[in-house]
């Protein structure tokens, strides 16, 4: 209820300040799904063209609002959402900034464990004497005293069972499988997605194909969004519109409107011709808007 009352109040203020005259040249106001595309010279363009439409068309037509301007305060966000039923769009998309993901470097392969040294120390060989056996000389005990530890060590080693063979070396560890790189971050979501959603739901929309406000008498070159939407929804009627004088009501950078008589002229519908390419169509659509300036 509050939104409806606010809408009526805002409509009265806009018409008091601008007159909000609607001139239908080439097509009558009709409750059919349309894309109104117009020149863009002021933030008030949204309000102006909304106020110029008759009530039965306002209820089914959603203007496009730049989110960075119309949603930067709670009041403006409430007005555009609850009163205008606007579609927010992002004017400045962020360029992709995701750095390329570097593939994970596999851990260096651990060197195989050193091979266990076989017991290769050979016991000291005692060669058999070639001399005839003789009784032990008194010096024999002295020899036993000299080498008992070495002899025992060698004998002990010879008596040990043979060591088991070393285990086979483990196969080298495979590097971990590299995970697929995530897709590069998109700048921001597709700026046309909210418009496509609105058209799929059956609404009409108001767009400004220049993408930004102009400073000269003629619109800037149209961007490709209008062509994309026209080819995606060929059954939707494309209606050009020329908004006159509204830039004087609220010039760029101003916040206080000035009473000036304004008008919106709606022209004959156009469509994308068979096999028509993008730039020729956009130039023709821009020319259709400019032609309404002198009507």
C-alpha positions as CSV (number, residue, x, y, z in Angstrom):
1,X,0.0,0.0,0.0
2,X,2.8,2.4,0.9
3,X,4.6,1.7,-2.4
4,X,1.4,2.4,-4.3
5,X,0.8,5.7,-2.5
6,X,4.4,6.7,-3.0
7,X,4.2,5.9,-6.7
8,X,1.2,8.2,-7.1
9,X,2.9,10.9,-5.2
10,X,6.1,10.6,-7.2
11,X,4.1,10.5,-10.5
12,X,2.4,13.8,-9.5
13,X,5.7,15.4,-8.7
14,X,7.4,14.3,-11.9
15,X,4.5,15.5,-14.0
16,X,4.4,18.8,-12.2
17,X,8.2,19.3,-12.8
18,X,8.4,18.0,-16.4
19,X,4.9,17.7,-17.8
20,X,5.9,14.1,-18.7
21,X,4.2,14.4,-22.1
22,X,4.1,11.2,-24.1
23,X,3.8,11.3,-27.9
24,X,3.1,8.2,-29.7
25,X,4.4,8.5,-33.2
26,X,4.3,5.4,-35.3
27,X,2.8,3.0,-32.7
28,X,0.0,3.3,-30.2
29,X,0.3,2.4,-26.5
30,X,-0.5,-1.2,-26.3
31,X,-0.3,-3.8,-23.6
32,X,2.1,-6.2,-25.4
33,X,5.6,-7.2,-24.4
34,X,8.0,-4.6,-25.6
35,X,11.6,-3.4,-25.3
36,X,11.6,0.4,-25.2
37,X,15.1,1.7,-26.1
38,X,15.9,5.4,-25.6
39,X,18.6,8.0,-25.5
40,X,20.3,8.5,-22.1
41,X,21.3,11.9,-20.8
42,X,20.3,11.9,-17.1
43,X,19.5,9.7,-14.1
44,X,16.0,11.2,-14.4
45,X,15.5,9.3,-17.7
46,X,14.3,6.3,-15.8
47,X,11.7,8.3,-13.9
48,X,10.7,10.3,-17.0
49,X,9.9,7.5,-19.3
50,X,8.2,5.6,-16.5
51,X,5.9,8.6,-15.8
52,X,5.2,9.1,-19.5
53,X,3.7,5.6,-19.9
54,X,0.0,5.1,-19.3
55,X,-0.9,3.2,-16.1
56,X,-1.8,-0.1,-17.8
57,X,1.7,-0.1,-19.4
58,X,3.6,1.0,-16.3
59,X,2.4,-2.0,-14.4
60,X,4.0,-4.4,-16.9
61,X,7.1,-2.4,-17.8
62,X,10.3,-2.5,-15.8
63,X,12.9,0.2,-16.3
64,X,16.6,-0.6,-16.0
65,X,18.4,1.0,-13.1
66,X,22.2,1.3,-12.5
67,X,22.8,-0.5,-9.3
68,X,25.7,1.7,-8.2
69,X,23.5,4.8,-8.3
70,X,20.0,3.6,-7.6
71,X,20.9,1.1,-4.8
72,X,23.5,3.1,-3.0
73,X,21.0,4.3,-0.3
74,X,18.2,2.5,1.4
75,X,15.6,5.0,0.2
76,X,16.6,4.9,-3.5
77,X,16.8,1.1,-3.3
78,X,13.3,1.0,-1.9
79,X,11.9,3.4,-4.5
80,X,13.4,1.5,-7.5
81,X,12.4,-1.9,-6.1
82,X,8.9,-1.2,-4.7
83,X,7.7,1.6,-6.8
84,X,9.4,1.3,-10.2
85,X,9.9,-2.5,-10.0
86,X,13.2,-1.8,-11.7
87,X,15.8,-4.3,-13.0
88,X,19.2,-3.6,-11.5
89,X,22.2,-3.8,-13.9
90,X,25.9,-3.5,-13.3
91,X,27.4,-0.7,-15.3
92,X,31.1,-1.4,-14.5
93,X,32.0,-5.0,-14.9
94,X,35.2,-6.1,-13.3
95,X,37.8,-7.5,-15.7
96,X,38.9,-11.0,-15.0
97,X,41.5,-10.9,-12.2
98,X,42.0,-14.5,-11.2
99,X,45.6,-15.3,-11.6
100,X,46.4,-18.5,-13.5
101,X,46.5,-21.3,-11.0
102,X,50.0,-22.9,-11.0
103,X,50.0,-26.7,-11.1
104,X,51.0,-28.2,-7.8
105,X,54.6,-29.1,-7.9
106,X,55.0,-32.8,-6.9
107,X,57.0,-33.4,-3.8
108,X,60.5,-34.4,-4.7
109,X,60.8,-38.1,-4.9
110,X,62.3,-39.5,-1.7
111,X,65.5,-41.2,-2.3
112,X,65.2,-44.9,-1.9
113,X,66.4,-46.2,1.4
114,X,70.1,-47.1,1.3
115,X,70.6,-50.7,0.5
116,X,71.3,-52.8,3.6
117,X,75.0,-53.7,3.5
118,X,75.3,-57.4,3.4
119,X,77.6,-58.9,5.9
120,X,80.5,-58.7,3.6
121,X,83.2,-58.6,6.2
122,X,84.9,-61.8,5.6
123,X,86.4,-63.5,8.4
124,X,90.1,-63.5,8.4
125,X,91.1,-66.7,6.6
126,X,93.6,-68.9,8.4
127,X,95.5,-70.7,5.8
128,X,96.4,-74.3,6.6
129,X,100.1,-74.7,7.5
130,X,102.2,-76.6,5.1
131,X,104.6,-77.5,7.8
132,X,104.4,-80.9,9.6
133,X,102.6,-80.9,12.9
134,X,104.9,-80.0,15.7
135,X,104.3,-79.8,19.3
136,X,103.1,-76.4,20.5
137,X,105.9,-74.1,21.4
138,X,105.8,-72.1,24.6
139,X,105.2,-69.0,22.5
140,X,101.8,-70.4,21.4
141,X,100.0,-69.0,24.3
142,X,101.4,-65.6,23.5
143,X,99.9,-65.8,20.0
144,X,96.5,-66.7,21.5
145,X,96.8,-63.8,23.8
146,X,97.4,-61.5,20.9
147,X,94.5,-62.3,18.6
148,X,91.7,-63.8,20.8
149,X,89.2,-61.0,20.2
150,X,89.7,-60.9,16.4
151,X,89.5,-64.7,16.2
152,X,86.4,-64.9,18.2
153,X,84.8,-62.1,16.2
154,X,85.6,-63.7,12.9
155,X,84.4,-67.1,14.2
156,X,81.2,-65.6,15.6
157,X,80.5,-64.1,12.2
158,X,81.1,-67.3,10.4
159,X,78.8,-69.1,12.7
160,X,75.9,-66.6,12.2
161,X,73.2,-67.7,9.8
162,X,73.2,-66.0,6.4
163,X,71.4,-62.7,6.5
164,X,68.1,-62.5,4.6
165,X,68.3,-60.8,1.2
166,X,67.5,-57.1,1.3
167,X,63.8,-56.3,0.5
168,X,63.1,-55.1,-3.0
169,X,63.2,-51.4,-3.4
170,X,59.8,-49.8,-3.3
171,X,58.7,-48.4,-6.6
172,X,59.1,-44.6,-6.8
173,X,56.0,-42.7,-5.6
174,X,53.9,-41.3,-8.4
175,X,53.4,-37.5,-8.1
176,X,49.9,-36.6,-7.0
177,X,47.5,-36.1,-9.8
178,X,47.2,-32.4,-10.6
179,X,43.7,-31.2,-9.9
180,X,41.9,-29.5,-12.8
181,X,42.4,-25.8,-12.8
182,X,39.2,-23.9,-11.8
183,X,37.8,-21.8,-14.6
184,X,39.0,-18.2,-14.8
185,X,36.9,-15.9,-12.7
186,X,34.4,-14.0,-14.7
187,X,34.2,-10.5,-14.3
188,X,31.2,-10.2,-12.9
189,X,28.1,-12.1,-13.8
190,X,26.5,-11.5,-17.2
191,X,25.1,-8.0,-17.2
192,X,22.3,-9.1,-19.5
193,X,21.1,-11.9,-17.2
194,X,18.6,-9.7,-15.2
195,X,17.1,-8.4,-18.5
196,X,16.8,-11.9,-19.9
197,X,15.1,-13.1,-16.7
198,X,12.6,-10.2,-16.9
199,X,11.8,-10.8,-20.5
200,X,11.3,-14.6,-19.9
201,X,8.9,-13.7,-17.1
202,X,6.8,-11.7,-19.7
203,X,7.6,-8.2,-18.6
204,X,8.4,-5.3,-20.9
205,X,11.6,-3.4,-20.2
206,X,13.1,0.1,-20.8
207,X,16.8,0.1,-21.7
208,X,19.4,2.7,-22.7
209,X,21.7,1.0,-25.3
210,X,24.4,3.7,-25.0
211,X,25.3,2.2,-21.6
212,X,26.1,5.5,-20.1
213,X,24.8,9.1,-20.2
214,X,25.8,11.2,-23.2
215,X,27.0,14.8,-23.2
216,X,26.1,15.8,-26.7
217,X,22.9,16.2,-28.6
218,X,23.1,12.7,-30.2
219,X,23.3,9.4,-28.5
220,X,26.6,7.6,-28.5
221,X,27.1,4.3,-30.4
222,X,24.8,1.6,-29.1
223,X,26.3,-1.3,-27.4
224,X,25.5,-4.9,-28.3
225,X,23.0,-5.7,-25.6
226,X,20.0,-4.5,-27.6
227,X,21.0,-6.8,-30.5
228,X,21.5,-9.8,-28.2
229,X,18.1,-9.3,-26.6
230,X,16.4,-8.8,-29.9
231,X,17.8,-12.0,-31.4
232,X,17.0,-14.0,-28.2
233,X,13.4,-12.7,-28.1
234,X,12.4,-12.1,-31.7
235,X,8.7,-12.0,-30.7
236,X,9.2,-9.0,-28.4
237,X,8.4,-5.6,-30.1
238,X,11.3,-3.1,-30.2
239,X,10.1,0.5,-29.8
240,X,12.5,3.4,-30.1
241,X,12.0,6.5,-27.9
242,X,13.5,10.0,-27.7
243,X,13.5,11.7,-24.3
244,X,13.7,15.4,-24.7
245,X,14.9,18.1,-22.3
246,X,15.2,15.8,-19.3
247,X,19.0,16.5,-19.1
248,X,18.0,20.1,-18.2
249,X,15.8,19.0,-15.4
250,X,18.6,17.1,-13.7
251,X,22.0,17.7,-15.3
252,X,24.8,15.3,-14.6
253,X,26.2,15.9,-11.1
254,X,23.1,17.8,-9.9
255,X,20.6,16.5,-7.2
256,X,18.0,19.2,-7.2
257,X,15.6,19.1,-10.2
258,X,14.6,22.2,-12.2
259,X,11.1,22.5,-13.6
260,X,11.4,22.1,-17.4
261,X,8.8,20.9,-19.9
262,X,9.9,17.5,-21.1
263,X,8.5,14.9,-23.5
264,X,9.0,11.3,-24.6
265,X,8.3,10.5,-28.2
266,X,7.8,6.8,-29.1
267,X,8.4,5.7,-32.7
268,X,7.5,3.0,-35.0
269,X,8.8,-0.5,-34.0
270,X,11.8,-2.0,-35.7
271,X,13.1,-5.6,-35.7
272,X,16.2,-7.5,-36.7
273,X,16.1,-8.3,-40.3
274,X,17.0,-11.8,-41.6
275,X,20.7,-12.3,-41.6
276,X,21.3,-8.7,-40.4
277,X,24.5,-8.4,-38.5
278,X,25.0,-6.7,-35.2
279,X,26.6,-3.4,-36.1
280,X,24.3,-2.5,-39.0
281,X,21.3,-3.3,-36.8
282,X,22.6,-1.2,-33.9
283,X,23.3,1.7,-36.2
284,X,19.8,1.5,-37.6
285,X,18.3,1.4,-34.1
286,X,20.3,4.4,-33.1
287,X,19.2,6.3,-36.2
288,X,15.5,5.4,-35.4
289,X,16.0,7.1,-32.0
290,X,17.6,10.2,-33.4
291,X,14.9,10.5,-36.0
292,X,12.4,11.1,-33.3
293,X,14.2,14.2,-32.0
294,X,12.6,16.4,-34.7
295,X,9.2,14.8,-34.8
